[in-house]
Amino acid sequence: MPGSIHAHVADGTRLTVAITSDQGATLTLSGEIADLRPTVESGGVLQTNPALLSNMWAYAKAWYAAQTTSYSVALEAVDAESQKAAIKQAEENKKSALKRADGYAKVAQWIADVADDVSPYEPKNGWCSACFAEAEHRKSNRPAGQLPVYVCQACGSPTLPCVAPGCENMAGRERGALRLPQYCAEHRHDIPGFEKSQGTFGELHDYEDFLKYDKPNLSKVSMIAAAGVVGLAAAVPLTLVAMPAIGGAIGSLGMFGGLSGAAATSHGLALLGGGSIATGGLGMAGGTAVVTVVGAAVGGTLGASVSNAYVREDKSFRIELLRPGRGGVPVLVANGFLTEGDQEKWGGWKSIVDGRYPDSPVYRVRWGAKELKDFGVMGAGLIGKAGSTTAVKGAAAGAHKVGAKFLGRTIAPALLATDLARNPWHVAKSRADKTGVIVGDLLARTETESYVLIGHSLGARVMAVAAEALGTKPGGPRIRSVHLLGAAIGAKSDWRDLTGAVDEAVYGYHSTRDNVLNVVYRVAQGGQVAAGLTGFTPASDKLVNVDVSEHVKSHFEYLGHVQLK
């Protein structure tokens, strides 16, 4: 009997999803649309499978998103062209949701079919490439003639033995015939090593040795490479990527808008769409929130997996030791828009750091060279001097209304591109978020007790995300203080996740004369005000706004005119 899966809405706000395996086992889940996790209504052997529950609930949410696609923007359009564009975007959103729903449904059906009848005899023990746990794997009693498949007893994902000679680990097992040899996460280079990825290292500058692979890459087509630029689904265990909690959790994070309920879920699922909302793929943008939300993943094997994928994608990422220090708390600095490419070793940070932390070892985080360059070239090109960051700086720094209007008229079309993969601001912002996760994960693995994080512009965003990510690691290093200069972050949000990770305070240095944030950021973010322009809202004892408008006349003067608290 062929299996089936279907979902429906009851009482307007309650979702129900049911699945039947090809051997007749059933499972029914239900919950409110905004619920991050469902309730088991009925089930048997299937109800104990975490991967199945996750994929079923993710299917139900994606199905619901498709069924409730909103055309309100089109109805409110003031002209025919705007209405046509809004209708097209709504249709793309619906198509994306249906594609996600179909993907989750297929995975859920595959798990149900193999998990309803497993043998307790002769189990295999080994590291699982789906959940990265060392677990027992039981063989599924499949019909004669079908290739073997096991089920991980930790996460519920289908697996099979790695084909590398002498390897006892388990690889992921997809539905259908095996066209390529199946290797475990170590032999695909998804992670540096199962045991290593759960461990720690000494000081931060030892991170490069940590990221070196323990085993050779035996896979001719690695999962990450095969998936391409939007390949997070290949880098993160399927059971975790598909977790229905992710959609809501992403949208609820301060760095991603601080939304709640159905709005948070919708926004989170859009981020999981990758470079384009319409692609339907599970994208790299989702990885930021995946790691941050999961908590224990930071500093664990999952964190190593995502960080490994990001480092491979961003060849410019590195952490440089600028000076060893004399016993002070270690300091990390990160540059941002039009300043990251500064070839001077300190990137303009030396005087500002020396003035506050003269005895500290200092590290500089290098990141996003391509994304930040594309963003800068985009602005300069639209102004008419392609490649000239001086042109961008000059126009952006101008305080007069004509300059602001010119910037809005020329840069707005590119910044508001609905295809997020072609929107240079979105790409650079996403890279900042991902870099923050890498930094947080690496800090969580060191044996240092605390750090100070300092960042400017999008570099400030990097440090804010790093603090949030590190704050989810129980017993990990603490953040003594965070200094955010001209932060390219929305001013209003729930900042408890950020301040909760910091012992002293988060200091937000802002200038009302910063026209990059006043014009470019506001246009790119659909009218949102940047914290670097007006300060963070709400402020608190641990979130201190520092108005530097008197000394900072443009977005590029913070490093030379600010004294740290």
N, C-alpha and C positions, 0 to 999 in steps of 0.2 A: 504494500500500500504506500503510495507516495506521500511524503510529509507535506505539511502546510503551515503557514503562519499568517495571521491576520490581526488587525487592530480596529477598534471602534471607540467612539466617544459616548459616554453615558452621563446624563444629568448636566450636560453642557461643559463641565470642567474636569471630568474624570475619564482617564484613559484606561482601556483594557486591552491586553495583547495576549494571544494564545498561540501555542505552537504544538504541533503533533509530529512526532518522529516517523520515519518510514517503517518502523516496527510497531507503531501505535501508542507509544508513551506520550503523555500530554503534560503541559504546564501552562498555567494561566497567571498572569500578573496584572496588577491594577494600581492606580495611584492618581493623585491630582496632577494636572499638567505641569505645575511648577515643581513637583517633587523631584528631588535628585535621585532617590532610590525608590523602587516600587515595593509593593506588598505582594507576597505569594498568596494567591487565592486558592489554588489547588495545584497539586503536583505530586510526584513520587520521587523516583530516583533522580529526575532532572533538576529538582529544585535546589540541590546542593552544589550545582555547577556555577561558579561565579561568572565565568566567561559567557555562558548562555544567558544568564539573567541580564548581564550588561548589554549584550548585543540585542536582546529582545526589547529592552526598554529604550535603547538608542533608536531602534527601528520605529517604535511607537512614536517617539518624539519627532523624528524626521518625517514620518508619515503625517503627523498632525500639522507640522509646519507647512507641508505641501498643501494640505486641505484647507488651511486657513490663510493662504497667501493674501496679503492686503493690497488693494488697488486704490487705497485712500489718497495717495499722492497724485495718482492720475486724475482722480475726480476733482482734486483741488487745483489742478494745473490751470494757469491763466491763458495759455495759448495751445494751439493744436500740436506744435512741435514738442513742447514740454510734456504734453499728455502722451504723445506717442513714445517718447523716451521713457516716461515713468511706467507705461504699460509693458514696454520691452524689458525693463529692469525687473518688474514684478514677475514676468514670465520666466526670466532667467533664474530668479530666486526659487520659483516653484520647481523648475526643472532640476536645479541643484539639490533641493530637498528630496525630490523623488529619487534622484540618483543615490543620495546617501542612504535613503530608506531601503532601496534595492540591495545595496552593498551589505548593510547590517542584516537584512533578512536572509541573504544567502549564507553569511557566516553563521548566523543563529541556527539555521536549518542544518548546516553541516555539523555543528557541535551537537545538536539534538540527536541527529542520526547516529553518531558514533558513541555518544555518552549513555544511551539508554540500555546498553548491554555490554558491560566490560567484565573481563575475567579476573578473579582474585588470584589466579595461579600464575606463577613465574613472572612477577612484576619486574620492571627495570628501574633501577635507581640512578639518577643523574641530574645534572643541572638542566633546567628547562629554559629553552630559548624564547618562550613566550612570557613567562613571569620572572625569569632569572633567579628562581629559587631552586635549591637542591631538594628534589622531591621524588616520590614514587610515581611511576607511570604504568598504568594497566592497559593491557591490550584489549581492543574492542573486538567483539565477535562479529565480524563482517561476513556477508554472504560469500560463498565460494567464488574464487576467481578475482576478488578485489584485493588490491594492494593493502598491506598491513597498516594499521594506525593505532596509536596509543592515546590515552587520555591522561594528562597531568592531574594528579590528585590534589595539587595545591591551587591551581588557577582554573582547571577544567578545559584547557585548550588542547586541541588535537596535536600530537607529536609523533615522531618516529626517530630511531637512532641516527645519529650523525654518521655519515659514511667515511669520515676521515679515519685512516688506519689507526687503530688503538684508542680511538676516542670513545668514551663512555657517556658523553653528554647527549641530550636530545634536541633534535631540530624541530622547527615548526612544520606542521603537516597541513597542506591545503587540500581542498577537494579535487578529485580528478586524478588522472594519470600523472606520474612524475616525469616531467620532460628533462629535468636537470638533476644532478646529484644534490641531495639535501644535506647541508652542513649546519652545524650549531652556530650560535652567535659568536663564539670565539673564532671559529674558522671562516666566518663570513666577515670578520672584523667589524661587527656591529658594536662590540665592546672590546676594551683592551684585554680583558680576561675575567672570568666569572669570580674567582676569589679576589683578585686585585681590585675589581670594581666595588667591592664591599669594604675595602680597607682604607687606610689613611697614609699620608706621607708627612715628612717633616715640615719644612718651611715652604712658603708659596712658590719660590723659584724652583722647587723640585717637581713642579707639575708636569714638565715635559717628559720626565722619566715615567711618571704615572700613566701618561697617555700612550706609551709605547706598547705595542701588541705582544702578548705572550706567545701566540701561535701564528703560523703562517696563514695567509689568506688563500684558501684552497677553492673558493668559489669563483668561477669565471665571470659570473654576473652577480655581483653583490646585491642584496636587497635594496640598499640605499641608492646605489648607482642606477639600478633598474627603474626605480621609482622616479628618479629625476629630481628637479629642484623642489617639487612639492611632495617629497617622499618621506614625511615623518611617519606615516603608517608603517613603513618598513623599518624604521629605526626604533620605534616604541612598541612594546608588546601589544598585540591586538586586543587582548582582554582589557588593557588599561586605556588605550586610545578610544575604544568603543564605549567606555564606561559612561552611562547616562549622566552621571554627576558632573562630567567635565563641561558640558554645555552651560549649565547654570553656574558652575564654579568660576569659569573663565569670565563670564560677564559680570560676576559679583566682585572680582578683584579690583582694588583701587586703581591699579595701573591700566585696567581695561574698561573703565567707565563707572564702576561702582553700582551696577544695576541690580535688580532683584527680580525674583519670580520668572514669569514667562518671558519678560523682556531680556533678562540676563541669559536665559537659555537660548533665545533666538540669536542674540549677539554672539554668544559663545560658539554656537554652531556655525555662524557665518565666518568667524575667525578660523574654525577648523576647515573651512573650505579652501584654505591655502591662498595662493596669489590672487585668485579671482573667486568671488562668491559663487559665480556660475559654474565653476569647474566641478564641484561636487567631491573633490579629492580631500584627503586629510592632509593638511598642509603644515609647513614648518611653524607657522604662527601659533598653531595649537600647542606645540611642544613647550613653549614658555609656560603657559598656564597648566599644562599637564604636570610638569615637575613642581611648580610652585604650589599647586593645589594638593598634590598627593602627600606632601610633607616629608615623610620618612624617605621618599625617593631621593631627596637632596642628600648627597654624600653616600648614596647607595648605588646599586648596580643600574637601576633605571636612570638615575641622574648621570651616570657615566655613559650610558647608551645615548641619551639625548645630547649631552655635551660632546661626545665623540662625533655624532652626526653634524652638529653645528660647526665644530672646529674643522671638519673636513670640508664643509661648505664655504666657510669664511677663511680663506688662506691667509688673510692679513692678521688674524687673531694671534696675539701673543701677550705675555706679561713680562715686562722688562724690569729688572732691578736697577733703579737709578742710583741708589746708594745703600750701603749696608746698615747705617745707623749706629747709635750708641746706647741701645737699651730702651728707647721710646717705643710706644705702640706703633705697629706697622701702619703705613698710610698708603692707600691706593688712589690714583688719580685717573680720570678719563676725560678726554676732550670730546667735542661734538662737532656740529655743523661748521664747516669751513675752517676748523682748527685742528681736527684729527690728523690731517696730512702734514702738520708742522714737523719739519725734519729736525728741528732743534731737539736735542735729546730730552729735555724736560718739558717741551711743548708749552712753555710759558708759565709753568707751575712753580719754579724754584723759589722765587721770592715769597710767594704767598704761603708756601708750605714751610719754608724756613722761619717765617715770622711766627708761626703757631706751633709747629712741631719740629724744632731744630735738631732733636736727637733721634728722630724716628727713621727706621728704614723706610724707603719710599719706592713704590712700584708704579709703573705706568701701564695701563691697559690699552693695548693697541687693538682696534676693531673696525669692522665695516668699511674698509677703504673704498671698495667699489660702490657700495650703496651711498655713502656720504659724498663721494665724487660725483655720482650721477645726479644727486640732488643739487649739488652746487652748480654743475654744468647746465642742468635744466634751467635754473634760475638765470644764470648768465646768458644762456642761449636765447631765452625769451626776451631778455632785455636788449639783445642784439650783439653781444660780444661773447660768443660761445667760448667756454673754457676760462673766462676771466672772473675769478672770484672777487677781484677788486671791484668790478662793476656791480656785482651783487651786493657787496658790503656797502658801497657808496649809495646805492639806491635804497637799500634797506635801512641804513642808518639815518637817512634824511628825515627830519622831523616834520617837514611841511606836508600839507594835505595832498598836494599834487603828486608828490612822490609816492605816498600811500595809495592813492587812487590808481597810479600807473602800475604799481606792483600788483594790486588786486586784479586789474584788468588783464595783465599779461600772464601772471603766474597761476591765477585761479583755475583756468581750464585744465591744466596738467594736474594740479593738486586735487581737483574734484573728479578726476577720472573714475568712472564706476568700475573699470577693470583694475582691481587693486594691484595686479602684477605690473601694471604700467604706470602706476601712481608713485612717483619717486619719493614723496613724503611718507606714504604708507610703508614702502619697502624699507626705507631708512629707519623708521620708527619700529618696525617689526624686528629689524636687525638689532636695534638697541635693546629691545626686550629679551631677545634670545641671548645676546651677549651678557646681559644681567644674570640670566639663569646659569650660564657657564661660570661666571665669576662666583656666584653664590655656591654652586656645587663644588668648585675647587676650594674655596675658603672653608667649606664644611669638612674637608678632608685633611686640613692641616692640623698641626698640634699647637698652633698659636692660640692664646686665650681670647684676644680681641683685636679689632681692626678699626681704623678710621677710613671712611669712604668719602671721596671728594670728586665732584663731576660738574661739568659745564654743558649747558644746552642739552643735546641728546645724550651726552656723556653723563649728565645728571640723571637722566632717565635710566641709564645703565645701572648706576649706583643705587637708585631707589628700588629697582627690581631685584638687584643683588641682595639688598638688605631684606626685602620681603621673602625672597627665596631662602636665604640663610636662616631667617627667623622661624621657618617651619621645621628645622632640624633639631629635634630634642637633644640637649646635651652638647650641641656644637659650639663653635666659637661665637662670641658675642660681637656686636657692633657697638663701639664706645660712642661714636657720634657720626653723623652724616652731614656734609656740607654741600648743598645743591645751589649752584650759581646759574641764574638765567634758565631755570629748569623748563624744558620742553615737555611739560606734563600739565594736564588739566588742573585748574586751581581747586575745583570743588570735588570732594570725594570723602569716603570714609577712610581715614588714614590710620586706623588702629592697627592694621597689619604691618604698616610701615613703622610706626612709633613703637609698637610692641617688640620689635626686633632690636631696638636701640636702648642702651643703658642711660646715656646722658640726654641727648636731644638730636632732632633733625633740624638743621638751620637752613631756611630758604631765603637766599639773597635775591631780591627782585628790584627791577627798575622800571618805572612807568615810562621811561624814555627809550625802552627797547623796542624799536620798530619791527625787527624781525619777528618777535613774538606777537607784537600788536597787529601786524599785517599778515605776514606769511603764515604763522601758526594759526591765527584766527580763521583765515580763508581755508586752510587745509583741514581744519577741524570743524568746519561748518558753524563758525561763530563762537566756538568754545574759547574761553579766556585761559591763558597760560599762567601757571603758578609763578613763573619767572617774571611776569609782568605786574601782577597785583599781590602776590603772596598766596600761601595755601589757606584754604577754607574748609573746615573750621581750624583755627589755630588752637594750640593747647600748651600746657607746660612743657611737653616734649616735642612740640612742633612750633618752632619759633621763626617768625617772619622777620627778616632784616631788610629794611628799605635802604637801598644804596643809590637811589635815583639822583641824589646830589652829586655823586662821583662817577656814576656809570651812565654815559650818554648814548651808548649803542650796545648791541648784542655782543660786540667783540672787545669790550673794554673791561670786562669783569676781572680777568686774571691780573691786570695791571693796576686796578683801582680798588680792590676789595681786601679788607683785612678780616681774617677768619675769627669768629667768636671762640 
